[in-house]
């Protein structure tokens, strides 16, 4: 008797285990092909040899550096040897966040380009200053060169192919902007495949498409052997402050696919993004998928597909399901109506009452709210105990597995507790109705707000309707069997979990610790279908499951508290900076740590202030200050060339809005630093700049800082400096000018000691250890008149 009552729970446990095993197996990266692979297929072994040639020396190569030139020359040599016509495109480029620089792109072609039917394959070759960029985006470049080799031994596709290797992506998508704005071939391209990354391992995700979404996803699904993609990932990506070159291509109205991988994100933009840490299996997956997607576009019969959004998801990386976005709302309404009809049928047959239905829905809703609240509480506890980094910094930790399990167990704990509270009040069918109505309402809400994000809830709601069919059939003549009733709960629950698991595997690498409460919340929605099975189970079975879930959650918290937050293989990001104010002659060390805790060995090297402060006014991140010896370093220069009236120069291409004064400025680094930036006070009301280029005036919006001030950045600044125009302020204004070099001063031994004191479980990142010289410059709108 007890076994019969618990049978549904036992089957659910087996189903969860099988789904988890199938998901883990399906989303593993494929085995890399060797050097002996057929010439017409992509081989990670061949691509890896190229990667070693490009970045095997471990030297960073940011835009404008000598190392960047060497990498560029190697790429050009390989493309030329394959028979491609290569061209270097150099020019000024700006983005919408106030960054301007001079990237040099590599453009490679074969054959003639006459119409607007070309397809492009793109990757970027520059790295961040802190690391060699083997995966970001050396893997993309090596894969592009291996694909170029494959294309050279294949028949020409229907549409010509352009190979673009951009520069300045890390500086703000500058190379891609330059190409789409000025290169003649940019007007002949209709689709692009872009390869980039936010990690060094894991499967390759196709996470962004063009505006012809429905057509593109059908094409991608039919042409790719192991496609991994879903519309919810794309929705999440659009909420994050991340961009790739595909952002620029999409703005230029290109269709296409954007590919990336996100495993081992701790190595991203650090010295650990090395050749040794680049995954051959990941290279194979990304390269093979990029080649398949590129050839599908290059052989497409329709190069003007209709713009149409869709809901899409892959099934165990073997196929892609695509539904028109217009299908979502009617399907959600149909699920709501059919679940309501099921409730009416159950009420007429005496198996459900209105109070039971209300209690069932309340129980399902409280399960989600309680699970979410407890998960946020556990996350806050871990932060309070210092085991998680601050929310504004990189929030990944060295040993997350315990909390992966713990937060999943937390959803089981809340579900068993809710089942104990509501089982008698709601009954089996009340709890089933509550779970079904919860996912149906969620599906309806997402269909109204973000229809592409709601496929899990929609399919779970439709599965709840289908799962009820055997019970509805039985209700015509007799009472539904226990097996039919269990199926009504198991079918939608397992369908929802099967759809959810691939997303949960990606959530933590994408978001870090905030993914845990989100995961618990979504698992509580799915676990709502466990409520009727738990309500029907014996009390001892419920109690055992509750105790196991509680013990697992508690053990996960204890393990996370006891284990170190960072390790040598998963380091904390710690940058050391030397700052000198050329006006006052005062200097200081600034150490920025992801944890906002200063390593004791560094504090012992030179005494830092115990309370972190802003890097400079308006900058969003904080760090620790310590006095430093002052060096005589040449200060950056912001020279006011002239201030003119736009009204008086209406024919000038560089004149602004009629009646507004324009000020011409020259920014340069007297000490030859590779990066410079200017911060205008909020009172100046300067929000954009203009630069003269051979292709016409180039406008760029400035980055707005936390205090309302605005900044213009010049990464890879040329020796001659950066000329630009701004709207002249109403009165004389004091502006801050900075330049930055990617090393600490060699004259100061304490800098070397600080670097040596940086723990083995820490690494530099992004710009790395730098020297910054700052000064204050007076801008006078009356000068030059």
C-alpha positions in Angstrom: 0.0 0.0 0.0 2.8 2.4 1.0 4.7 1.5 -2.2 1.7 2.4 -4.3 1.3 5.8 -2.6 5.0 6.5 -3.1 5.3 5.1 -6.7 4.8 8.5 -8.3 7.7 10.0 -6.2 9.9 7.0 -7.1 9.3 7.4 -10.8 9.9 11.1 -10.5 13.3 10.5 -8.9 14.2 8.0 -11.6 13.1 10.5 -14.3 15.1 13.3 -12.8 18.2 11.2 -12.7 17.8 10.1 -16.3 17.1 13.6 -17.5 20.2 14.9 -15.7 22.4 12.2 -17.2 21.0 12.7 -20.7 21.4 16.5 -20.5 25.0 16.2 -19.3 25.8 13.7 -22.0 24.1 15.8 -24.8 25.8 19.1 -23.9 29.4 17.8 -23.7 31.7 19.2 -26.3 32.5 16.8 -29.1 35.8 15.0 -29.5 38.3 17.1 -31.6 39.2 15.8 -35.0 42.9 15.2 -35.6 45.4 16.3 -38.2 44.5 13.4 -40.4 40.8 14.5 -40.8 39.5 14.9 -44.3 40.6 18.2 -46.0 37.0 19.3 -46.4 36.0 19.1 -42.7 37.0 21.3 -39.8 39.8 19.9 -37.6 40.5 21.3 -34.1 44.0 19.8 -34.2 44.8 21.8 -37.3 43.2 24.9 -35.8 45.2 24.4 -32.6 48.5 24.4 -34.5 47.5 27.8 -35.9 46.5 29.0 -32.4 49.9 28.1 -31.0 51.6 30.0 -33.8 49.5 33.1 -33.1 49.5 33.2 -29.3 51.7 30.4 -28.0 54.3 33.0 -26.8 51.7 34.2 -24.1 52.2 37.8 -25.0 49.2 40.2 -24.7 48.5 42.1 -28.0 46.0 45.0 -27.4 45.1 47.3 -30.3 48.0 49.5 -31.3 50.7 47.4 -29.7 53.8 46.0 -31.4 52.6 42.5 -30.5 49.3 43.3 -32.2 51.2 44.0 -35.4 53.1 40.7 -35.2 49.8 38.7 -34.8 48.3 40.6 -37.7 51.3 39.8 -39.9 51.0 36.1 -39.1 47.3 36.1 -40.0 47.9 37.9 -43.3 50.7 35.4 -44.2 48.4 32.4 -43.6 45.6 33.9 -45.6 47.9 34.9 -48.5 49.4 31.4 -48.5 45.9 30.0 -48.9 45.3 32.1 -52.1 43.2 34.9 -50.6 43.5 38.5 -51.5 44.2 40.3 -48.3 43.7 44.0 -47.5 44.5 46.0 -44.4 41.9 48.7 -43.4 43.0 51.3 -41.0 41.1 54.3 -39.8 39.6 56.3 -36.9 36.6 54.7 -35.3 34.3 55.5 -32.3 31.6 53.7 -30.4 28.6 54.9 -28.5 30.4 54.8 -25.1 33.0 57.5 -25.8 35.8 55.2 -27.0 37.8 56.2 -30.1 40.8 54.6 -31.6 42.6 53.6 -34.8 42.1 49.8 -35.5 43.5 47.9 -38.4 41.3 45.2 -39.9 42.2 42.3 -42.1 39.9 41.7 -45.0 40.4 38.6 -47.1 38.5 37.6 -50.3 38.5 35.3 -53.2 36.8 35.9 -56.5 34.5 38.8 -57.7 31.9 40.7 -55.7 29.3 42.3 -57.8 25.9 42.3 -56.0 24.7 42.5 -52.4 24.8 38.8 -51.7 28.1 38.2 -49.9 28.4 36.3 -46.6 31.0 37.2 -44.0 32.9 35.2 -41.4 34.4 37.3 -38.6 36.5 37.1 -35.5 38.8 39.6 -33.7 42.6 39.3 -33.2 43.3 41.9 -30.5 43.4 40.9 -26.8 43.0 42.8 -23.6 46.2 44.2 -22.2 46.2 41.7 -19.2 46.4 38.5 -21.2 47.3 36.8 -24.5 43.7 36.2 -25.5 44.2 32.6 -26.6 40.4 32.0 -26.4 39.3 35.6 -26.6 39.6 35.6 -29.5 42.6 33.6 -30.6 40.4 30.5 -30.9 38.0 32.5 -33.2 40.8 33.6 -35.4 42.4 30.1 -35.5 39.1 28.6 -36.4 38.5 31.3 -39.1 41.9 30.4 -40.7 41.1 26.6 -40.5 37.7 27.4 -42.1 39.5 29.5 -44.8 41.6 26.4 -45.6 38.5 24.2 -45.9 36.8 26.8 -48.2 39.9 26.9 -50.4 39.6 23.1 -51.2 35.8 23.2 -51.7 33.8 24.3 -54.7 32.8 27.9 -54.5 29.4 28.4 -52.8 26.5 30.1 -54.3 27.3 33.5 -52.7 30.8 34.9 -52.2 32.4 34.9 -48.8 34.3 37.7 -47.0 36.7 36.9 -44.2 37.0 39.7 -41.7 39.5 39.7 -38.8 38.8 42.8 -36.8 41.0 44.9 -34.5 39.9 46.9 -31.5 37.0 44.7 -30.4 38.2 44.7 -26.8 38.6 48.5 -27.0 34.9 48.8 -27.9 34.0 47.1 -31.2 36.1 49.7 -33.1 37.2 47.5 -36.0 33.8 46.2 -36.7 32.4 49.8 -36.6 35.1 51.0 -39.0 34.4 48.1 -41.5 30.6 48.6 -41.6 31.0 52.4 -41.8 33.8 52.8 -44.4 34.7 49.6 -46.3 33.2 49.2 -49.8 32.5 45.5 -49.2 30.3 46.3 -46.2 27.5 47.3 -48.5 27.7 44.0 -50.4 27.2 41.8 -47.3 23.8 40.5 -46.3 24.7 38.0 -43.5 27.6 37.3 -41.1 28.8 34.6 -38.8 30.7 35.9 -35.8 32.9 33.9 -33.4 33.7 35.2 -29.9 33.8 34.0 -26.3 33.4 34.8 -22.7 35.4 31.8 -21.4 37.9 29.2 -22.5 35.9 26.0 -22.6 32.4 24.5 -22.9 30.1 24.0 -25.8 29.6 26.6 -28.4 26.3 28.5 -28.1 24.5 30.2 -30.9 23.0 33.0 -28.8 22.1 35.8 -31.2 20.7 36.1 -34.6 19.6 38.8 -37.1 16.1 40.1 -37.5 15.0 37.3 -39.7 15.0 35.1 -36.6 12.5 32.4 -37.6 14.1 31.8 -41.0 17.6 31.8 -39.5 16.8 29.4 -36.8 15.3 26.9 -39.2 18.4 27.2 -41.3 20.7 26.8 -38.4 18.9 23.8 -37.0 18.8 22.0 -40.3 22.5 22.7 -41.2 24.2 22.1 -37.8 24.9 18.7 -36.4 25.1 19.7 -32.7 23.2 23.0 -32.4 22.9 24.5 -28.9 20.6 27.6 -28.9 17.4 28.9 -27.4 15.5 32.1 -27.4 15.6 32.6 -23.6 19.5 32.8 -23.7 19.1 35.5 -26.2 16.7 37.4 -24.0 19.1 37.1 -21.0 22.0 38.2 -23.2 20.3 41.4 -24.2 19.9 42.3 -20.5 23.6 42.0 -19.9 26.1 44.8 -20.5 28.0 42.8 -23.1 28.5 43.3 -26.8 30.4 41.6 -29.6 31.2 42.6 -33.1 27.9 41.0 -34.1 26.2 44.0 -32.4 27.7 46.2 -35.1 26.9 43.8 -37.9 23.3 43.6 -36.7 23.1 47.4 -36.6 24.2 47.3 -40.2 21.2 45.1 -41.0 23.2 41.9 -41.5 21.4 38.6 -40.8 23.4 35.7 -39.4 24.7 33.9 -36.3 26.7 34.9 -33.2 28.7 32.1 -31.6 30.4 32.0 -28.2 31.4 29.7 -25.3 31.4 30.6 -21.6 33.0 27.8 -19.7 35.8 28.5 -17.1 34.9 32.2 -17.1 37.5 32.8 -14.4 40.2 32.8 -17.1 38.4 35.3 -19.3 40.4 38.5 -19.8 43.3 37.4 -17.6 46.8 36.0 -18.2 45.2 32.5 -17.8 43.5 32.9 -21.1 46.5 31.1 -22.6 47.1 28.5 -25.3 47.4 25.8 -22.7 44.0 26.5 -21.3 42.2 26.7 -24.6 39.9 23.7 -25.0 40.5 21.6 -28.3 36.9 20.2 -27.9 35.5 23.7 -27.7 37.5 24.7 -30.8 36.0 21.7 -32.6 32.4 22.5 -31.7 32.6 26.2 -32.5 34.6 25.7 -35.7 32.4 23.0 -37.1 29.2 24.9 -36.2 30.6 28.2 -37.7 31.5 26.4 -40.9 28.1 24.8 -41.2 26.3 28.0 -40.5 28.5 29.9 -42.9 27.9 27.4 -45.8 24.2 27.4 -45.1 24.1 31.1 -45.5 26.4 31.1 -48.5 24.2 28.6 -50.3 20.9 30.0 -49.3 18.4 30.6 -52.1 16.7 33.5 -50.2 19.0 36.3 -49.3 16.1 38.6 -48.4 14.2 36.6 -45.7 11.2 38.2 -44.0 11.9 39.8 -40.7 10.2 37.6 -38.2 10.9 36.8 -34.5 10.4 33.3 -33.1 10.5 31.2 -30.1 13.1 28.5 -30.4 15.1 25.9 -28.4 17.3 22.9 -29.1 16.4 19.4 -28.1 19.5 17.8 -26.5 21.7 19.5 -29.0 20.4 17.4 -31.8 17.6 19.5 -33.3 16.1 23.0 -33.1 12.4 23.6 -32.6 11.2 26.9 -34.1 7.7 28.4 -33.5 6.5 31.8 -34.9 6.2 34.3 -32.1 2.6 34.8 -33.1 1.9 31.3 -31.9 2.9 31.9 -28.3 -0.1 34.0 -27.0 -2.8 31.9 -28.6 -1.1 28.7 -27.3 -0.9 30.2 -23.8 -4.5 31.2 -23.9 -5.5 27.7 -25.1 -3.6 26.1 -22.3 -5.3 28.3 -19.7 -8.7 27.5 -21.2 -8.1 23.8 -21.3 -6.8 23.7 -17.8 -9.9 25.5 -16.6 -12.0 23.0 -18.5 -10.2 20.2 -16.8 -10.9 21.8 -13.5 -14.6 22.0 -14.4 -14.7 18.3 -15.4 -13.0 17.3 -12.1 -15.5 19.4 -10.1 -18.5 17.9 -11.9 -17.2 14.4 -11.2 -16.7 15.3 -7.5 -12.9 15.0 -7.5 -12.2 18.7 -7.0 -13.9 21.6 -5.2 -13.4 25.3 -5.7 -11.7 25.7 -2.3 -9.4 22.8 -3.1 -8.5 24.5 -6.5 -7.8 27.7 -4.6 -5.7 26.0 -2.0 -3.8 24.2 -4.7 -2.9 27.4 -6.6 -2.0 29.1 -3.4 0.3 26.3 -2.5 2.0 26.3 -5.9 2.5 30.1 -5.7 3.7 30.0 -2.1 6.2 27.3 -3.1 7.8 29.7 -5.6 7.7 32.7 -3.2 9.1 30.7 -0.3 11.8 29.1 -2.4 12.9 32.4 -3.9 12.9 34.1 -0.4 15.0 31.3 1.1 17.4 31.3 -1.8 18.0 35.0 -1.6 18.4 34.6 2.2 21.0 31.9 1.7 22.8 34.0 -0.9 22.8 37.0 1.5 24.1 34.8 4.3 27.0 33.6 2.2 27.9 37.2 1.3 27.6 38.2 4.9 30.0 35.5 5.9 32.4 36.7 3.2 32.2 33.5 1.1 30.9 35.3 -2.0 32.3 38.3 -3.9 30.2 41.6 -3.8 27.3 41.7 -6.2 28.9 44.4 -8.4 32.1 42.3 -9.1 32.8 39.0 -10.7 30.7 36.6 -8.5 32.1 33.2 -9.5 33.8 31.1 -6.8 36.4 28.4 -6.9 34.2 25.6 -5.6 30.5 26.2 -6.6 29.4 22.5 -6.9 28.2 22.3 -3.3 25.9 25.3 -3.8 24.7 24.0 -7.1 23.4 21.0 -5.2 22.4 23.0 -2.2 20.2 25.5 -4.0 18.6 22.6 -6.0 17.9 20.8 -2.7 16.4 24.1 -1.3 13.7 23.8 -4.0 12.9 20.3 -2.8 12.8 21.4 0.8 10.3 24.1 0.2 8.2 21.8 -2.0 8.0 19.1 0.6 7.1 21.7 3.3 4.3 23.2 1.1 3.0 19.7 0.3 2.8 18.9 4.1 0.9 22.2 4.7 -1.6 22.0 1.8 -2.0 18.2 1.0 -5.2 17.8 3.1 -6.7 21.2 2.1 -6.1 20.8 -1.6 -5.9 17.1 -2.3 -4.2 15.5 -5.3 -6.2 17.2 -8.0 -6.2 20.6 -6.2 -2.4 20.5 -6.2 -2.3 19.4 -9.8 -4.6 22.2 -10.8 -2.5 24.7 -8.9 0.7 23.6 -10.6 -0.8 23.6 -14.0 -2.5 27.0 -13.5 0.8 28.5 -12.2 2.8 27.6 -15.3 -0.2 28.6 -17.6 -0.4 32.0 -16.0 3.4 32.4 -16.3 3.2 31.4 -19.9 0.4 33.9 -20.5 2.4 36.7 -18.8 5.6 36.0 -20.7 3.6 35.8 -24.0 2.4 39.4 -23.3 5.7 40.8 -22.1 8.6 38.7 -23.6 7.1 36.0 -25.7 10.5 34.5 -26.8 11.4 33.8 -23.1 8.5 31.7 -22.2 8.9 28.4 -24.0 9.5 26.4 -20.7 6.3 27.6 -19.1 4.3 27.3 -22.3 5.4 23.7 -23.0 4.9 22.8 -19.3 1.3 24.2 -19.5 0.6 22.3 -22.7 2.1 19.2 -21.2 -0.2 19.5 -18.2 -3.2 19.5 -20.5 -1.9 16.4 -22.4 -0.9 14.7 -19.2 -4.5 15.0 -18.0 -5.9 13.3 -21.1 -5.8 9.7 -19.7 -7.5 10.8 -16.5 -10.1 12.7 -18.5 -10.8 9.6 -20.6 -11.1 7.5 -17.4 -13.6 10.0 -15.9 -16.2 9.1 -18.5 -16.8 5.7 -17.0 -14.9 5.4 -13.7 -12.4 6.9 -11.3 -9.0 7.6 -12.8 -6.4 5.0 -11.8 -3.4 6.0 -9.6 -1.2 5.5 -12.6 -3.2 7.9 -14.8 -3.2 10.4 -11.9 0.5 10.1 -11.4 1.1 10.5 -15.1 -0.9 13.8 -15.0 1.7 15.2 -12.6 4.8 13.4 -13.9 4.5 14.3 -17.6 4.4 18.1 -17.3 7.0 18.1 -14.5 9.5 16.0 -16.4 8.9 17.9 -19.6 9.5 21.2 -17.8 12.6 19.9 -16.1 14.0 18.5 -19.4 13.6 22.0 -20.9 15.0 23.7 -17.9 18.2 21.7 -17.3 20.2 22.9 -20.3 19.4 26.5 -19.2 20.5 25.8 -15.6 23.8 24.4 -16.9 24.5 27.7 -18.6 23.1 30.0 -15.9 25.9 30.0 -13.4 28.7 30.4 -16.0 26.7 33.3 -17.5 25.7 35.1 -14.3 27.7 33.8 -11.4 26.2 33.5 -7.9 23.0 35.4 -8.7 22.2 32.3 -10.9 21.6 30.3 -7.7 18.4 32.0 -6.5 17.2 32.3 -10.0 17.7 28.5 -10.4 15.9 27.8 -7.2 13.0 29.9 -8.2 12.6 28.2 -11.6 13.0 24.8 -10.0 10.3 25.6 -7.5 8.0 26.4 -10.5 8.8 23.0 -12.0 8.7 21.2 -8.6 5.1 22.4 -8.3 4.2 19.3 -10.2 5.7 17.3 -7.4 3.2 18.7 -5.0 0.3 16.3 -5.9 2.8 13.3 -5.8 4.1 14.5 -2.4 0.6 15.1 -1.1 -0.4 11.5 -2.1 2.8 10.0 -0.7 3.0 8.6 2.8 4.0 10.9 5.7 7.2 9.0 6.5 8.3 9.4 2.8 7.6 13.1 2.9 9.5 13.5 6.1 12.5 11.6 4.9 12.7 13.7 1.7 12.3 16.9 3.8 15.2 15.9 6.1 17.4 14.9 3.2 16.8 18.2 1.4 17.3 20.2 4.6 20.5 18.3 5.4 21.8 18.7 1.9 21.2 22.5 1.9 22.9 22.9 5.3 25.8 20.7 4.2 26.3 22.8 1.0 26.4 26.0 3.0 28.9 24.5 5.5 31.1 23.2 2.7 31.0 26.6 0.9 31.9 28.4 4.1 34.8 26.1 4.8 36.3 26.0 1.3 38.3 28.9 0.0 36.5 31.4 -2.2 39.3 31.5 -4.7 42.0 29.0 -5.7 45.0 29.0 -8.0 42.9 27.5 -10.8 40.0 29.9 -10.1 41.7 33.1 -9.0 40.5 36.4 -7.6 41.0 39.4 -9.9 43.4 41.8 -8.3 44.9 44.7 -10.2 47.7 47.0 -9.0 47.9 50.6 -10.2 50.3 53.4 -9.7 48.7 56.9 -9.9 50.4 60.2 -9.9 48.8 63.7 -10.0 51.1 65.8 -12.2 49.6 69.0 -10.7 50.2 68.3 -7.0 53.1 65.9 -7.4 51.4 63.4 -5.1 51.3 59.7 -6.0 49.4 56.6 -4.6 49.0 52.9 -5.1 45.5 51.7 -6.0 44.6 48.0 -5.6 41.3 46.8 -7.0 40.1 43.4 -5.7 37.1 41.5 -6.8 36.3 40.5 -3.2 36.8 44.1 -1.8 39.2 42.5 0.7 42.9 43.3 0.4 45.3 40.3 0.6 47.3 40.5 3.8 50.6 40.0 2.1 50.0 43.0 -0.1 49.0 45.1 2.9 52.2 44.2 4.6 54.2 45.3 1.6 53.0 48.8 1.9 50.3 50.1 4.2 46.9 50.5 2.5 43.9 52.4 3.9 41.5 49.8 5.4 38.4 51.2 3.7 38.0 51.0 -0.1 37.4 54.2 -2.0 36.4 55.2 -5.5 39.1 54.8 -8.1 38.3 58.4 -9.1 35.0 60.4 -8.7 32.2 58.8 -10.7 34.0 55.5 -11.4 31.8 52.6 -10.5 34.3 50.3 -8.7 36.3 50.8 -5.5 39.8 49.8 -4.3 42.4 50.4 -1.6 44.8 53.4 -1.4 48.4 53.6 -0.2 50.9 56.4 -0.4 53.5 56.0 -3.1 56.8 57.8 -4.0 56.3 60.5 -6.6 58.0 60.1 -10.0 58.6 62.7 -12.6 56.4 61.4 -15.5 55.3 63.5 -18.4 51.7 64.6 -18.0 49.0 63.9 -20.6 48.1 66.9 -22.8 44.7 68.3 -23.7 45.4 71.2 -25.9 42.6 73.7 -26.8 43.2 74.5 -30.4 40.3 76.9 -30.9 36.7 77.6 -30.0 34.5 78.6 -32.9 30.8 79.6 -33.4 28.8 77.0 -35.3 26.6 79.9 -36.6 29.6 81.6 -38.1 30.8 78.3 -39.7 27.5 76.8 -40.9 29.3 75.2 -43.8 32.0 73.6 -41.7 31.5 69.8 -41.5 32.7 69.9 -37.9 30.2 72.6 -36.8 27.6 71.6 -34.4 24.0 72.7 -33.8 23.3 76.2 -35.0 24.2 78.8 -32.3 26.3 76.4 -30.2 30.0 77.1 -29.8 32.3 74.3 -30.8 35.7 73.7 -29.2 38.6 71.9 -31.0 40.8 69.8 -28.7 43.9 67.6 -29.1 44.4 64.8 -26.6 47.9 63.1 -26.6 50.2 61.3 -24.2 53.6 63.1 -23.9 55.1 59.9 -22.5 53.8 57.7 -25.3 51.2 55.8 -23.1 48.9 53.6 -25.3 45.7 54.8 -23.7 44.3 58.2 -22.6 41.0 59.6 -21.4 39.3 62.8 -20.5 36.6 63.3 -17.9 34.3 66.3 -18.3 32.4 67.5 -15.2 28.6 67.2 -15.3 28.3 71.0 -15.2 30.0 71.2 -18.7 27.0 69.4 -20.3 29.3 67.7 -22.8 27.7 64.5 -24.0 29.2 63.7 -27.4 32.2 64.4 -29.5 32.9 64.8 -33.2 35.9 63.7 -35.2 36.9 64.5 -38.8 37.6 61.5 -40.9 38.1 61.0 -44.7 34.7 59.4 -44.8 33.1 62.4 -43.1 32.4 63.6 -39.6 32.2 60.9 -37.0 30.0 61.4 -33.9 30.3 59.5 -30.7 28.2 59.6 -27.5 30.3 59.9 -24.3 30.2 57.5 -21.4 28.2 58.9 -18.5 29.8 58.1 -15.1 28.0 57.7 -11.8 28.3 61.3 -10.7 27.0 62.7 -14.1 30.4 63.5 -15.5 31.2 62.2 -19.0 34.3 60.6 -20.4 36.0 60.1 -23.8 38.5 57.3 -24.1 41.3 56.9 -26.6 42.7 53.3 -26.5 45.6 52.7 -28.8 46.1 56.5 -29.0 48.4 57.4 -31.9 51.6 59.4 -31.2 50.1 62.5 -32.9 47.1 62.3 -30.6 43.3 62.5 -31.0 41.7 65.6 -32.5 38.0 66.0 -31.6 35.4 68.7 -31.2 33.0 69.2 -28.3 30.3 71.7 -27.5 31.9 74.6 -25.8 30.9 75.0 -22.1 29.2 78.2 -21.1 32.0 79.2 -18.7 35.6 78.2 -18.1 35.7 74.5 -17.0 38.3 72.3 -15.3 38.5 68.8 -16.8 40.5 65.8 -15.7 43.0 64.3 -18.2 44.6 60.8 -17.8 46.9 58.6 -19.7 47.6 54.9 -18.9 50.4 52.5 -19.7 50.1 48.7 -19.2 52.9 48.2 -16.6 54.1 49.5 -13.2 57.0 51.9 -13.1 60.3 49.9 -13.1 61.9 52.6 -11.0 59.8 51.7 -7.9 60.9 48.4 -6.3 57.8 48.4 -4.2 55.7 47.9 -7.3 57.5 44.7 -8.0 57.1 43.6 -4.4 53.4 44.2 -4.6 53.2 42.1 -7.7 55.1 39.3 -5.9 52.9 39.7 -2.8 49.8 39.1 -5.0 48.6 35.7 -3.8 48.8 32.6 -6.0 45.0 32.5 -5.9 44.9 35.9 -7.6 45.5 37.3 -11.0 45.4 40.6 -12.9 42.7 41.1 -15.4 41.4 43.4 -18.2 44.0 46.3 -18.4 46.1 44.5 -15.8 48.7 46.4 -13.7 49.0 49.9 -14.9 50.5 53.3 -14.4 48.2 56.4 -14.6 49.3 60.0 -14.8 46.5 62.6 -14.4 46.3 66.4 -14.5 43.7 69.1 -14.5 43.3 71.3 -17.6 41.3 74.5 -17.9 39.0 74.8 -20.9 38.1 78.4 -21.8 35.3 78.9 -24.3 36.6 82.5 -24.9 40.1 81.4 -25.9 40.9 81.6 -29.6 38.1 84.0 -30.4 
